Amino acid sequence: GAGVSQSPRYKVTKRGQDVALRCDPISGHVSLYWYRQALGQGPEFLTYFNYEAQQDKSGLPNDRFSAERPEGSISTLTIQRTEQRDSAMYRCASSLLAGGSLYEQYFGPGTRLTVT
Amino acid sequence: SQQGEEDPQALSIQEGENATMNCSYKTSINNLQWYRQNSGRGLVHLILIRSNEREKHSGRLRVTLDTSKKSSSLLITASRAADTASYFCATDNDMRFGAGTRLTVKP
């Protein structure tokens, strides 16, 4: 595709439900990043992958959050037992080379998650 | 904590003026990148400067890098109302962003 795509664009869920957010990076991009962004704040790093390997998950807030990229392309960020504080914009980005080094990240439009 | 931290947090100028925002980081880097985010939209990459570069230009943007001070600055010359956005820096070894500088350019 032309850019990074994310789905769904909007997700409203009830507290306690699980949600899965999808990211489809630019074809051929090695690295994929997940961020969370609260209104008026900068993106908060969650985790990133090189190919299918999760390189750094230190930004995941707790064990309810997990991410995978099983075939080194599409990635899914899963939030189990959602809480209201999980409400935010979740953004995905990809970059051509591993770790983002020397190359810029391309960001997707984000998924707006609202937990009621 | 994040690697790149921007200041000021907010900057308001008149159209035609120059805008300067700064970024500080903590550890050694290979490159530093600046991004722009219009309200509610995704981030757009503006410019990348490598650790062996001191200054880089792209159109009305000028970025400097001082590795001895672990700081970078982004200068937007002859600002326009369309430059109104939040600006973020990030380093290659820690893709964490600060809170950004919120730039408002008044027409």
Boltz contact constraints between the chains, C-beta under 6 A:
constraints:
  - contact:
      token1: [A, 41]
      token2: [B, 99]
      max_distance: 6.0
  - contact:
      token1: [A, 42]
      token2: [B, 88]
      max_distance: 6.0
  - contact:
      token1: [A, 42]
      token2: [B, 97]
      max_distance: 6.0
  - contact:
      token1: [A, 42]
      token2: [B, 98]
      max_distance: 6.0
  - contact:
      token1: [A, 42]
      token2: [B, 99]
      max_distance: 6.0
  - contact:
      token1: [A, 42]
      token2: [B, 100]
      max_distance: 6.0
  - contact:
      token1: [A, 43]
      token2: [B, 97]
      max_distance: 6.0
  - contact:
      token1: [A, 45]
      token2: [B, 95]
      max_distance: 6.0
  - contact:
      token1: [A, 45]
      token2: [B, 96]
      max_distance: 6.0
  - contact:
      token1: [A, 100]
      token2: [B, 92]
      max_distance: 6.0
  - contact:
      token1: [A, 100]
      token2: [B, 95]
      max_distance: 6.0
  - contact:
      token1: [A, 101]
      token2: [B, 30]
      max_distance: 6.0
  - contact:
      token1: [A, 101]
      token2: [B, 92]
      max_distance: 6.0
  - contact:
      token1: [A, 104]
      token2: [B, 33]
      max_distance: 6.0
  - contact:
      token1: [A, 104]
      token2: [B, 45]
      max_distance: 6.0
  - contact:
      token1: [A, 104]
      token2: [B, 48]
      max_distance: 6.0
  - contact:
      token1: [A, 107]
      token2: [B, 42]
      max_distance: 6.0
  - contact:
      token1: [A, 107]
      token2: [B, 43]
      max_distance: 6.0
  - contact:
      token1: [A, 109]
      token2: [B, 42]
      max_distance: 6.0
